[in-house]
């Protein structure tokens, strides 16, 4: 179980690495695209599609499965020990798929953050300025109102608390 968990985590990192690599350049995919298709059907030079980058789930699954089948066949010929079991094979495929989607999520969120960072910074700055203005207004209004109240109405001496309680009949 420990070996499968280690391979699963490593395959998540492997999937993220492959996805990141394909997002920066898709030369291998272009090479196979030129080999397989005629000139009219070949992908455009502006197309960034790769084996995993900007592909649907089924196509990713097929390419990853094919990659690991080739890897297992090569491993079986090089190392005669039966390391490549079905459970390890499945955890490698699932981990790599999870890694590609995790990398896709990270790339998309970083793009959104980069696009919105200026507007968020401006909003925070405006909010801070409005808050400072509001606090300054409160300080000036409070001090002006207190000064006006003191000038306008000197304190009228009323009945003490003891006298009010006597009036209500609570004290004798």
C-alpha positions in Angstrom: 0.0 0.0 0.0 2.9 2.4 0.8 4.5 1.9 -2.6 1.1 2.6 -4.3 0.7 5.8 -2.3 4.2 7.0 -3.2 3.6 6.2 -6.8 0.3 8.0 -6.8 1.8 11.2 -5.3 4.7 11.0 -7.7 2.3 10.5 -10.6 0.4 13.6 -9.5 3.6 15.6 -9.7 4.4 13.9 -13.0 1.1 14.9 -14.5 1.5 18.5 -13.3 5.0 18.6 -14.8 3.8 17.2 -18.2 0.8 19.6 -18.3 3.1 22.6 -17.4 5.6 21.5 -20.1 2.9 21.2 -22.8 1.4 24.6 -21.8 4.8 26.2 -22.8 5.4 24.3 -26.0 3.8 21.5 -27.9 6.5 20.5 -30.3 6.1 16.7 -29.9 2.3 17.0 -30.5 3.0 19.2 -33.6 5.5 16.6 -34.9 3.0 13.8 -34.7 0.2 16.0 -36.1 2.4 16.7 -39.2 3.1 13.0 -39.5 -0.5 11.9 -39.3 -2.5 14.5 -41.2 -2.3 16.0 -44.6 -1.4 19.7 -45.0 -5.0 20.8 -45.0 -5.9 19.0 -41.8 -2.8 19.9 -39.8 -3.2 22.2 -36.8 -2.6 25.9 -37.1 0.6 27.5 -35.9 -1.4 29.5 -33.2 -3.0 26.3 -31.8 -1.6 25.4 -28.4 -3.3 22.0 -28.1 -1.0 19.2 -26.8 -1.4 15.6 -25.7 -2.8 16.8 -22.4 -3.0 20.5 -22.7 -6.4 21.8 -23.8 -7.7 18.2 -24.3 -10.9 16.5 -23.2 -11.0 13.9 -20.4 -11.2 10.8 -22.7 -8.3 12.0 -24.9 -6.2 12.7 -21.9 -7.0 9.2 -20.5 -6.1 7.6 -23.8 -2.8 9.4 -24.1 -1.8 8.8 -20.5 -2.8 5.1 -20.7 -0.8 4.7 -23.8 2.2 6.4 -22.3 2.2 4.2 -19.2 1.6 1.0 -21.3 4.7 1.8 -23.3 6.5 2.5 -20.0 5.5 -0.8 -18.5 6.5 -2.7 -21.6 9.9 -1.1 -21.5 10.2 -1.8 -17.8 9.2 -5.4 -18.2 12.0 -6.0 -20.8 14.7 -4.1 -18.8 13.8 -5.4 -15.3 12.5 -9.0 -15.2 10.9 -8.4 -11.7 7.2 -8.0 -11.7 6.9 -4.4 -10.5 4.2 -3.2 -12.8 1.0 -4.6 -11.3 -2.5 -3.6 -12.2 -3.0 -1.5 -9.0 0.2 0.4 -9.5 -0.7 0.9 -13.2 -4.1 2.2 -12.2 -2.8 4.5 -9.5 -0.2 6.0 -12.0 -3.0 6.7 -14.5 -5.4 8.2 -12.0 -2.6 10.2 -10.3 -1.4 11.6 -13.6 -4.9 12.6 -14.6 -5.4 14.3 -11.2 -2.1 16.1 -11.6 -3.1 17.5 -15.0 -6.4 18.8 -13.7 -4.7 20.2 -10.6 -2.1 22.0 -12.8 -5.0 23.3 -15.1 -6.7 24.7 -12.0 -3.6 26.3 -10.8 -2.9 27.9 -14.2 -6.4 29.2 -14.6 -6.5 30.6 -11.1 -3.1 32.3 -11.5 -4.3 33.9 -14.8 -7.5 35.2 -13.1 -5.5 36.6 -10.2 -3.0 38.2 -12.6 -5.9 39.8 -14.6 -7.8 41.0 -11.5 -4.8 42.0 -9.3 -4.8 45.6 -10.5 -8.5 46.0 -10.1 -8.5 44.4 -6.6 -5.6 46.6 -5.6 -7.5 49.7 -6.7 -10.6 48.5 -4.9 -8.7 47.9 -1.7 -6.9 51.3 -2.0 -10.2 53.1 -2.6 -11.9 51.4 0.3 -9.0 52.3 2.6 -9.2 55.9 1.5 -13.0 56.0 2.0 -12.5 54.6 5.5 -9.9 57.2 6.3 -12.2 59.9 5.1 -15.1 58.5 7.1 -13.0 58.3 10.3 -11.7 61.9 9.7 -15.3 63.1 9.2 -16.4 61.4 12.4 -13.5 63.0 14.3 -14.2 66.5 13.1 -18.0 66.2 13.4 -17.8 64.8 16.9 -15.5 67.5 18.2 -17.5 70.3 16.5 -20.8 68.9 17.8 -19.4 68.6 21.4 -18.1 72.2 21.3 -21.5 73.4 20.0 -23.5 71.5 22.6 -21.3 72.9 25.4 -21.7 76.5 24.1 -25.5 76.2 23.4 -26.8 74.4 26.5 -25.1 74.7 29.8 -26.0 71.9 32.1 -29.3 72.4 33.8 -29.2 71.1 37.4 -32.1 68.7 37.9 -33.2 66.5 40.8 -30.7 64.1 42.2 -31.2 60.4 42.1 -32.1 60.3 45.7 -34.8 62.9 45.3 -36.3 61.0 42.3 -36.5 57.8 44.3 -38.2 59.7 47.1 -40.7 61.1 44.6 -41.6 57.6 43.4 -42.0 56.4 47.0 -39.1 54.0 47.0 -37.2 55.9 49.7 -38.4 57.6 52.9 
